[in-house]
Amino acid sequence: MKHFRIEIKWALIFSLMTLGWILLERSLGLHGEHVEKHATITNFVALPSIIIFVLALLEKRNKFYDGYMTYGEGFITGLKITFIVMLLSPAVNYLALEVVSPNYLENIGSYAVDNGLLTQEQAQITFSLPSYILQGLIGAAMMGFLTSAIVAIFTRRSPKAAPPNQTGSK
């Protein structure tokens, strides 16, 4: 468990950021009166998500790997964070949809039906708590994998080669 302390910490931070993001969306009316803008604006959650992964991998590199980390070590660290986020995802989605924004699924479903995007039956299936929990798991896995793969490129660091021995002899 000691080896996973950093990953657990950042997965918890990520989950709290997600709940904060949902609260922000709700306060901006994206789960109600401005629900039509939700699909576009929600994509900006990628910015804090990437920042969290960068900070997590940098902390792992500096505190666990003594300032050096291969791409593989960074990628695996990101996958561990992703796995923990996935484990937390059902609880986060439940809290988001039942406590923080209990009317969101109904509002987005009505919007989809009213605008001819889905039938009533399709909307009830798509915008249900079990469906959103499943979508959250799949989304966390896909985005976590992709983010880990990319962030690991930028957070890797190899030890510099030792300078040649310069004793003055030829």
N, CA, C and O of each residue as an XYZ file, in Angstrom:
680
protein
N       0.827     -1.193      0.000
C       0.000      0.000      0.000
C       0.866      1.250      0.000
O       0.489      2.277     -0.564
N       2.020      1.157      0.630
C       2.938      2.288      0.694
C       3.373      2.727     -0.701
O       3.571      3.917     -0.949
N       3.522      1.762     -1.610
C       3.953      2.061     -2.981
C       2.866      2.762     -3.790
O       3.154      3.373     -4.819
N       1.610      2.677     -3.326
C       0.497      3.267     -4.054
C      -0.026      4.543     -3.401
O      -1.052      5.074     -3.826
N       0.654      5.036     -2.390
C       0.177      6.204     -1.647
C      -0.028      7.413     -2.561
O      -1.040      8.107     -2.457
N       0.915      7.661     -3.439
C       0.814      8.817     -4.342
C      -0.356      8.640     -5.306
O      -1.108      9.585     -5.545
N      -0.514      7.445     -5.858
C      -1.607      7.195     -6.801
C      -2.967      7.340     -6.113
O      -3.895      7.912     -6.687
N      -3.086      6.828     -4.896
C      -4.347      6.941     -4.156
C      -4.656      8.410     -3.876
O      -5.786      8.861     -4.061
N      -3.647      9.148     -3.431
C      -3.824     10.577     -3.138
C      -4.359     11.312     -4.362
O      -5.334     12.056     -4.258
N      -3.732     11.112     -5.518
C      -4.131     11.861     -6.709
C      -5.442     11.369     -7.292
O      -6.162     12.152     -7.912
N      -5.777     10.097     -7.114
C      -7.091      9.603     -7.549
C      -8.184     10.244     -6.702
O      -9.250     10.582     -7.218
N      -7.929     10.415     -5.407
C      -8.895     11.096     -4.536
C      -9.031     12.566     -4.932
O     -10.138     13.101     -4.982
N      -7.907     13.208     -5.210
C      -7.938     14.608     -5.662
C      -8.731     14.714     -6.967
O      -9.546     15.622     -7.130
N      -8.491     13.794     -7.884
C      -9.202     13.782     -9.160
C     -10.708     13.637     -8.934
O     -11.505     14.339     -9.556
N     -11.087     12.733     -8.051
C     -12.504     12.498     -7.769
C     -13.152     13.719     -7.133
O     -14.285     14.066     -7.464
N     -12.445     14.366     -6.229
C     -12.967     15.596     -5.614
C     -13.078     16.719     -6.638
O     -14.031     17.497     -6.613
N     -12.101     16.799     -7.538
C     -12.172     17.797     -8.611
C     -13.401     17.539     -9.477
O     -14.082     18.479     -9.885
N     -13.685     16.275     -9.756
C     -14.845     15.923    -10.570
C     -16.133     16.390     -9.905
O     -17.001     16.966    -10.561
N     -16.257     16.143     -8.610
C     -17.444     16.606     -7.894
C     -17.519     18.133     -7.898
O     -18.598     18.704     -8.057
N     -16.384     18.786     -7.725
C     -16.349     20.244     -7.791
C     -16.763     20.752     -9.157
O     -17.472     21.752     -9.270
N     -16.318     20.060    -10.194
C     -16.677     20.448    -11.559
C     -18.188     20.337    -11.772
O     -18.806     21.220    -12.366
N     -18.770     19.249    -11.283
C     -20.220     19.053    -11.398
C     -20.960     20.179    -10.669
O     -21.955     20.701    -11.171
N     -20.478     20.542     -9.507
C     -21.082     21.632     -8.746
C     -20.976     22.953     -9.515
O     -21.924     23.738     -9.542
N     -19.821     23.192    -10.139
C     -19.640     24.390    -10.949
C     -20.609     24.401    -12.127
O     -21.251     25.415    -12.400
N     -20.713     23.262    -12.826
C     -21.649     23.175    -13.952
C     -23.076     23.481    -13.500
O     -23.805     24.227    -14.154
N     -23.451     22.898    -12.383
C     -24.806     23.130    -11.878
C     -25.009     24.603    -11.536
O     -26.044     25.183    -11.864
N     -24.021     25.206    -10.876
C     -24.166     26.609    -10.476
C     -24.217     27.543    -11.687
O     -24.782     28.634    -11.605
N     -23.634     27.124    -12.800
C     -23.684     27.919    -14.031
C     -24.956     27.664    -14.837
O     -25.154     28.256    -15.898
N     -25.815     26.782    -14.328
C     -27.069     26.486    -15.008
C     -26.957     25.459    -16.114
O     -27.900     25.276    -16.883
N     -25.822     24.786    -16.210
C     -25.627     23.806    -17.280
C     -26.405     22.510    -17.058
O     -26.475     21.665    -17.951
N     -26.980     22.355    -15.885
C     -27.784     21.171    -15.593
C     -29.267     21.532    -15.563
O     -30.107     20.714    -15.188
N     -29.577     22.755    -15.958
C     -30.961     23.227    -15.934
C     -31.236     24.164    -17.084
O     -31.389     23.727    -18.224
N     -31.299     25.455    -16.792
C     -31.719     26.440    -17.793
C     -30.795     26.545    -19.004
O     -31.245     26.956    -20.074
N     -29.518     26.188    -18.868
C     -28.573     26.240    -19.991
C     -28.073     24.846    -20.368
O     -26.932     24.687    -20.801
N     -28.920     23.853    -20.205
C     -28.516     22.467    -20.441
C     -28.025     22.245    -21.875
O     -27.231     21.340    -22.131
N     -28.500     23.072    -22.799
C     -28.083     22.925    -24.209
C     -26.595     23.221    -24.402
O     -26.009     22.789    -25.395
N     -25.984     23.941    -23.480
C     -24.555     24.276    -23.570
C     -23.666     23.252    -22.853
O     -22.441     23.291    -22.969
N     -24.293     22.349    -22.122
C     -23.534     21.407    -21.291
C     -22.553     20.568    -22.100
O     -21.390     20.434    -21.718
N     -23.012     20.003    -23.215
C     -22.164     19.096    -24.000
C     -20.872     19.760    -24.464
O     -19.844     19.094    -24.589
N     -20.915     21.052    -24.716
C     -19.722     21.770    -25.148
C     -18.840     22.160    -23.971
O     -17.638     21.896    -23.979
N     -19.423     22.780    -22.971
C     -18.642     23.326    -21.864
C     -18.034     22.237    -20.982
O     -16.959     22.429    -20.413
N     -18.707     21.110    -20.866
C     -18.192     20.038    -20.006
C     -16.842     19.513    -20.478
O     -16.091     18.934    -19.693
N     -16.532     19.712    -21.753
C     -15.242     19.252    -22.281
C     -14.057     19.973    -21.647
O     -12.938     19.460    -21.659
N     -14.297     21.147    -21.098
C     -13.207     21.899    -20.462
C     -12.711     21.247    -19.175
O     -11.696     21.671    -18.621
N     -13.407     20.227    -18.695
C     -12.917     19.477    -17.526
C     -11.600     18.778    -17.861
O     -10.880     18.336    -16.966
N     -11.294     18.684    -19.137
C     -10.014     18.073    -19.544
C      -8.825     18.861    -18.995
O      -7.796     18.271    -18.664
N      -8.952     20.178    -18.897
C      -7.830     20.999    -18.414
C      -7.422     20.651    -16.982
O      -6.258     20.319    -16.760
N      -8.334     20.711    -15.992
C      -7.903     20.320    -14.654
C      -7.541     18.839    -14.565
O      -6.704     18.454    -13.749
N      -8.158     18.016    -15.390
C      -7.834     16.582    -15.387
C      -6.380     16.349    -15.793
O      -5.663     15.580    -15.153
N      -5.958     17.017    -16.855
C      -4.577     16.873    -17.332
C      -3.606     17.440    -16.302
O      -2.561     16.845    -16.037
N      -3.947     18.580    -15.728
C      -3.079     19.185    -14.714
C      -2.893     18.233    -13.537
O      -1.783     18.090    -13.024
N      -3.959     17.591    -13.113
C      -3.863     16.636    -12.004
C      -2.952     15.477    -12.374
O      -2.136     15.056    -11.553
N      -3.066     14.953    -13.578
C      -2.197     13.849    -13.992
C      -0.737     14.299    -14.069
O       0.159     13.558    -13.665
N      -0.495     15.490    -14.577
C       0.876     16.004    -14.647
C       1.460     16.118    -13.238
O       2.572     15.657    -12.981
N       0.710     16.728    -12.341
C       1.199     16.898    -10.970
C       1.425     15.547    -10.281
O       2.385     15.379     -9.529
N       0.547     14.607    -10.542
C       0.684     13.273     -9.947
C       1.948     12.577    -10.442
O       2.714     12.026     -9.651
N       2.160     12.607    -11.757
C       3.339     11.938    -12.304
C       4.627     12.647    -11.903
O       5.651     11.997    -11.691
N       4.586     13.966    -11.799
C       5.773     14.689    -11.329
C       6.086     14.336     -9.873
O       7.246     14.150     -9.507
N       5.046     14.247     -9.054
C       5.283     13.861     -7.659
C       5.846     12.447     -7.576
O       6.763     12.191     -6.796
N       5.312     11.539     -8.360
C       5.812     10.156     -8.362
C       7.268     10.137     -8.806
O       8.095      9.456     -8.200
N       7.580     10.872     -9.848
C       8.951     10.927    -10.350
C       9.899     11.473     -9.291
O      10.969     10.910     -9.061
N       9.508     12.563     -8.649
C      10.413     13.238     -7.721
C      10.505     12.577     -6.357
O      11.571     12.580     -5.741
N       9.411     12.014     -5.877
C       9.419     11.446     -4.524
C       9.652      9.940     -4.489
O      10.178      9.420     -3.505
N       9.277      9.251     -5.523
C       9.389      7.795     -5.515
C      10.562      7.304     -6.352
O      11.257      6.362     -5.973
N      10.774      7.951     -7.488
C      11.832      7.525     -8.416
C      13.067      8.420     -8.355
O      13.870      8.418     -9.288
N      13.233      9.177     -7.287
C      14.423     10.010     -7.070
C      14.715     10.976     -8.211
O      15.877     11.207     -8.546
N      13.682     11.535     -8.803
C      13.848     12.553     -9.828
C      13.957     12.022    -11.245
O      14.044     12.798    -12.196
N      13.954     10.699    -11.392
C      14.059     10.099    -12.726
C      12.904      9.118    -12.907
O      12.525      8.409    -11.975
N      12.356      9.087    -14.112
C      11.255      8.169    -14.374
C      11.231      7.852    -15.861
O      11.308      8.749    -16.701
N      11.124      6.589    -16.172
C      11.010      6.194    -17.574
C       9.585      6.437    -18.048
O       8.678      6.667    -17.248
N       9.408      6.382    -19.353
C       8.068      6.502    -19.907
C       7.173      5.409    -19.331
O       6.041      5.681    -18.932
N       7.670      4.187    -19.286
C       6.883      3.054    -18.790
C       6.460      3.236    -17.343
O       5.319      2.938    -16.988
N       7.363      3.719    -16.509
C       7.029      3.961    -15.103
C       5.949      5.032    -14.977
O       5.035      4.906    -14.163
N       6.057      6.078    -15.781
C       5.048      7.134    -15.762
C       3.710      6.630    -16.270
O       2.667      6.942    -15.696
N       3.733      5.861    -17.332
C       2.502      5.318    -17.911
C       1.809      4.391    -16.916
O       0.596      4.477    -16.724
N       2.570      3.515    -16.289
C       2.006      2.592    -15.295
C       1.436      3.370    -14.111
O       0.370      3.024    -13.601
N       2.130      4.409    -13.673
C       1.617      5.251    -12.587
C       0.275      5.854    -12.987
O      -0.668      5.847    -12.197
N       0.184      6.372    -14.200
C      -1.074      6.928    -14.692
C      -2.179      5.890    -14.762
O      -3.334      6.189    -14.461
N      -1.831      4.668    -15.160
C      -2.831      3.599    -15.219
C      -3.316      3.212    -13.823
O      -4.490      2.891    -13.636
N      -2.422      3.242    -12.857
C      -2.833      2.946    -11.477
C      -3.811      4.011    -10.980
O      -4.821      3.690    -10.353
N      -3.507      5.269    -11.260
C      -4.421      6.353    -10.879
C      -5.765      6.145    -11.576
O      -6.820      6.280    -10.956
N      -5.721      5.816    -12.860
C      -6.936      5.574    -13.634
C      -7.760      4.459    -13.016
O      -8.979      4.581    -12.894
N      -7.111      3.380    -12.626
C      -7.821      2.242    -12.040
C      -8.520      2.658    -10.738
O      -9.667      2.281    -10.500
N      -7.837      3.422     -9.913
C      -8.436      3.871     -8.646
C      -9.591      4.831     -8.917
O     -10.628      4.763     -8.257
N      -9.409      5.730     -9.893
C     -10.496      6.639    -10.281
C     -11.700      5.825    -10.764
O     -12.843      6.157    -10.450
N     -11.443      4.778    -11.516
C     -12.539      3.920    -11.980
C     -13.265      3.269    -10.813
O     -14.492      3.167    -10.826
N     -12.517      2.825     -9.802
C     -13.147      2.219     -8.625
C     -14.024      3.233     -7.883
O     -15.075      2.883     -7.345
N     -13.583      4.481     -7.862
C     -14.332      5.542     -7.178
C     -15.464      6.111     -8.026
O     -16.390      6.726     -7.498
N     -15.391      5.910     -9.322
C     -16.320      6.517    -10.266
C     -17.801      6.251     -9.969
O     -18.589      7.196    -10.021
N     -18.218      5.032     -9.663
C     -19.643      4.840     -9.361
C     -20.114      5.688     -8.176
O     -21.204      6.257     -8.220
N     -19.308      5.775     -7.128
C     -19.683      6.585     -5.967
C     -19.703      8.066     -6.329
O     -20.592      8.798     -5.895
N     -18.738      8.507     -7.111
C     -18.683      9.909     -7.531
C     -19.908     10.244     -8.385
O     -20.545     11.278     -8.185
N     -20.231      9.374     -9.326
C     -21.408      9.619    -10.173
C     -22.698      9.582     -9.363
O     -23.607     10.377     -9.602
N     -22.778      8.677     -8.421
C     -23.964      8.615     -7.574
C     -24.126      9.929     -6.802
O     -25.206     10.520     -6.795
N     -23.056     10.379     -6.158
C     -23.113     11.637     -5.415
C     -23.456     12.810     -6.334
O     -24.264     13.669     -5.983
N     -22.834     12.834     -7.510
C     -23.064     13.934     -8.455
C     -24.519     13.980     -8.905
O     -25.109     15.056     -9.004
N     -25.091     12.821     -9.175
C     -26.423     12.782     -9.775
C     -27.561     12.666     -8.763
O     -28.714     12.946     -9.092
N     -27.250     12.264     -7.564
C     -28.303     12.130     -6.555
C     -28.249     13.231     -5.499
O     -29.269     13.558     -4.894
N     -27.064     13.807     -5.274
C     -26.915     14.808     -4.222
C     -26.638     16.196     -4.809
O     -27.363     17.150     -4.527
N     -25.586     16.301     -5.627
C     -25.161     17.602     -6.149
C     -26.145     18.144     -7.183
O     -26.520     19.316     -7.134
N     -26.556     17.299     -8.109
C     -27.428     17.761     -9.197
C     -28.509     16.719     -9.497
O     -28.473     16.064    -10.539
N     -29.470     16.570     -8.578
C     -30.464     15.500     -8.720
C     -31.419     15.647     -9.913
O     -32.065     14.670    -10.293
N     -31.521     16.814    -10.501
C     -32.433     17.004    -11.634
C     -31.736     16.925    -12.989
O     -32.393     17.039    -14.024
N     -30.447     16.737    -12.999
C     -29.698     16.779    -14.248
C     -30.183     15.735    -15.258
O     -30.449     16.073    -16.412
N     -30.299     14.485    -14.843
C     -30.673     13.430    -15.795
C     -32.044     13.694    -16.402
O     -32.249     13.480    -17.597
N     -32.968     14.152    -15.594
C     -34.302     14.485    -16.096
C     -34.223     15.658    -17.078
O     -34.856     15.635    -18.134
N     -33.442     16.681    -16.721
C     -33.322     17.870    -17.575
C     -32.658     17.556    -18.910
O     -33.137     17.993    -19.956
N     -31.574     16.812    -18.884
C     -30.877     16.496    -20.136
C     -31.722     15.545    -20.993
O     -31.706     15.631    -22.221
N     -32.452     14.648    -20.346
C     -33.350     13.753    -21.078
C     -34.465     14.524    -21.771
O     -34.782     14.264    -22.932
N     -35.057     15.474    -21.054
C     -36.121     16.309    -21.644
C     -35.579     17.127    -22.805
O     -36.231     17.265    -23.840
N     -34.383     17.668    -22.624
C     -33.767     18.456    -23.699
C     -33.566     17.584    -24.945
O     -33.869     18.015    -26.057
N     -33.063     16.373    -24.763
C     -32.810     15.480    -25.900
C     -34.106     15.120    -26.619
O     -34.135     15.068    -27.849
N     -35.171     14.873    -25.872
C     -36.462     14.529    -26.478
C     -37.069     15.748    -27.163
O     -37.526     15.660    -28.303
N     -37.074     16.886    -26.469
C     -37.672     18.115    -27.021
C     -36.987     18.582    -28.303
O     -37.614     19.231    -29.140
N     -35.722     18.260    -28.457
C     -34.970     18.690    -29.638
C     -34.812     17.583    -30.673
O     -34.030     17.710    -31.615
N     -35.550     16.509    -30.497
C     -35.563     15.428    -31.478
C     -34.273     14.628    -31.556
O     -34.017     13.951    -32.552
N     -33.464     14.704    -30.514
C     -32.200     13.969    -30.507
C     -32.402     12.507    -30.133
O     -31.689     11.628    -30.619
N     -33.371     12.257    -29.272
C     -33.696     10.904    -28.823
C     -35.200     10.774    -28.656
O     -35.900     11.767    -28.459
N     -35.693      9.543    -28.735
C     -37.081      9.296    -28.376
C     -37.165      9.276    -26.849
O     -36.143      9.215    -26.166
N     -38.371      9.328    -26.327
C     -38.565      9.291    -24.871
C     -37.947      8.013    -24.279
O     -37.284      8.050    -23.243
N     -38.179      6.896    -24.958
C     -37.645      5.615    -24.475
C     -36.110      5.611    -24.496
O     -35.476      5.149    -23.547
N     -35.523      6.120    -25.569
C     -34.057      6.196    -25.653
C     -33.487      7.102    -24.568
O     -32.459      6.791    -23.966
N     -34.157      8.222    -24.323
C     -33.688      9.162    -23.309
C     -33.751      8.540    -21.916
O     -32.845      8.742    -21.108
N     -34.804      7.790    -21.632
C     -34.922      7.145    -20.325
C     -33.815      6.126    -20.103
O     -33.332      5.966    -18.982
N     -33.417      5.445    -21.150
C     -32.333      4.458    -21.037
C     -30.982      5.166    -20.932
O     -30.168      4.853    -20.063
N     -30.760      6.124    -21.831
C     -29.475      6.824    -21.888
C     -29.210      7.650    -20.647
O     -28.097      7.653    -20.121
N     -30.229      8.351    -20.178
C     -30.059      9.274    -19.051
C     -30.640      8.698    -17.763
O     -31.493      9.297    -17.107
N     -30.140      7.513    -17.435
C     -30.503      6.867    -16.173
C     -29.235      6.734    -15.334
O     -28.126      6.767    -15.866
N     -29.401      6.585    -14.037
C     -28.248      6.464    -13.148
C     -27.362      5.267    -13.522
O     -26.144      5.428    -13.600
N     -27.932      4.067    -13.758
C     -27.060      2.945    -14.134
C     -26.284      3.199    -15.435
O     -25.115      2.833    -15.557
N     -26.957      3.831    -16.397
C     -26.291      4.135    -17.661
C     -25.150      5.130    -17.452
O     -24.066      4.959    -18.008
N     -25.394      6.167    -16.651
C     -24.353      7.164    -16.395
C     -23.186      6.580    -15.614
O     -22.035      6.954    -15.840
N     -23.476      5.671    -14.701
C     -22.390      5.013    -13.956
C     -21.539      4.194    -14.917
O     -20.311      4.225    -14.836
N     -22.176      3.463    -15.825
C     -21.434      2.682    -16.817
C     -20.645      3.591    -17.754
O     -19.485      3.311    -18.056
N     -21.264      4.674    -18.216
C     -20.571      5.632    -19.077
C     -19.379      6.246    -18.347
O     -18.332      6.483    -18.950
N     -19.537      6.504    -17.049
C     -18.443      7.047    -16.243
C     -17.270      6.088    -16.146
O     -16.113      6.504    -16.221
N     -17.563      4.815    -15.981
C     -16.500      3.799    -15.918
C     -15.757      3.710    -17.242
O     -14.526      3.701    -17.272
N     -16.499      3.644    -18.322
C     -15.882      3.540    -19.647
C     -15.097      4.812    -19.970
O     -13.975      4.747    -20.471
N     -15.690      5.958    -19.683
C     -15.008      7.230    -19.934
C     -13.731      7.367    -19.118
O     -12.708      7.820    -19.632
N     -13.787      6.977    -17.849
C     -12.597      7.044    -16.986
C     -11.490      6.146    -17.534
O     -10.323      6.535    -17.546
N     -11.851      4.958    -17.982
C     -10.853      4.032    -18.521
C     -10.212      4.589    -19.793
O      -8.988      4.593    -19.926
N     -11.037      5.055    -20.717
C     -10.512      5.545    -21.995
C      -9.682      6.812    -21.825
O      -8.566      6.904    -22.337
N     -10.226      7.780    -21.111
C      -9.508      9.044    -20.952
C      -8.285      8.888    -20.055
O      -7.264      9.537    -20.283
N      -8.379      8.038    -19.045
C      -7.235      7.789    -18.180
C      -6.091      7.130    -18.934
O      -4.927      7.485    -18.744
N      -6.423      6.172    -19.789
C      -5.405      5.507    -20.603
C      -4.731      6.514    -21.524
O      -3.503      6.574    -21.594
N      -5.531      7.299    -22.225
C      -4.998      8.284    -23.168
C      -4.173      9.352    -22.448
O      -3.071      9.687    -22.882
N      -4.703      9.878    -21.360
C      -3.987     10.913    -20.609
C      -2.681     10.372    -20.050
O      -1.655     11.050    -20.102
N      -2.712      9.162    -19.519
C      -1.495      8.537    -18.982
C      -0.438      8.386    -20.068
O       0.739      8.669    -19.844
N      -0.865      7.940    -21.243
C       0.066      7.724    -22.347
C       0.734      9.031    -22.780
O       1.928      9.049    -23.082
N      -0.026     10.109    -22.811
C       0.520     11.386    -23.275
C       1.332     12.076    -22.178
O       2.440     12.547    -22.434
N       0.796     12.138    -20.968
C       1.485     12.841    -19.877
C       2.806     12.160    -19.539
O       3.772     12.830    -19.176
N       2.857     10.838    -19.654
C       4.102     10.112    -19.360
C       5.241     10.539    -20.288
O       6.409     10.468    -19.903
N       4.919     10.974    -21.486
C       5.945     11.457    -22.419
C       6.635     12.693    -21.855
O       7.856     12.830    -21.937
N       5.836     13.588    -21.282
C       6.349     14.877    -20.835
C       6.907     14.867    -19.415
O       7.580     15.814    -19.005
N       6.635     13.811    -18.670
C       7.120     13.767    -17.291
C       8.287     12.801    -17.100
O       8.824     12.685    -15.998
N       8.673     12.118    -18.153
C       9.806     11.203    -18.033
C      11.102     12.009    -17.911
O      11.200     13.138    -18.391
N      12.065     11.412    -17.272
C      13.374     12.055    -17.158
C      14.404     10.961    -16.928
O      14.265     10.116    -16.043
N      15.445     11.006    -17.756
C      16.548     10.047    -17.637
C      17.712     10.713    -16.927
O      17.913     11.920    -17.059
N      18.487      9.931    -16.171
C      19.692     10.518    -15.573
C      20.651     10.923    -16.679
O      20.792     10.218    -17.678
N      21.307     12.056    -16.499
C      22.287     12.494    -17.499
C      23.513     11.600    -17.405
O      23.884     11.124    -16.333
N      24.117     11.394    -18.540
C      25.327     10.573    -18.559
C      26.417     11.264    -17.745
O      26.549     12.488    -17.771
N      27.179     10.476    -17.035
C      28.278     11.030    -16.230
C      29.311     11.646    -17.164
O      29.601     11.079    -18.217
N      29.866     12.789    -16.801
C      30.879     13.413    -17.668
C      32.115     12.515    -17.738
O      32.412     11.785    -16.792
N      32.827     12.572    -18.856
C      34.019     11.727    -18.986
C      35.066     12.126    -17.941
O      35.134     13.277    -17.511
N      35.857     11.165    -17.556
C      36.915     11.387    -16.560
C      37.974     12.283    -17.172
O      38.606     11.918    -18.164
N      38.167     13.445    -16.590
C      39.147     14.386    -17.126
C      40.297     14.524    -16.135
O      40.329     15.454    -15.329
N      41.233     13.595    -16.205
C      42.353     13.610    -15.275
C      43.534     14.396    -15.797
O      44.507     14.616    -15.076
N      43.457     14.813    -17.029
C      44.559     15.592    -17.604
C      45.544     14.727    -18.353
O      46.397     15.273    -19.053
N      45.482     13.415    -18.252
C      46.415     12.553    -18.981
C      45.879     12.265    -20.356
O      44.669     12.216    -20.574
N      46.807     12.073    -21.294
C      46.405     11.815    -22.691
C      46.757     10.445    -23.109
O      46.493     10.059    -24.247
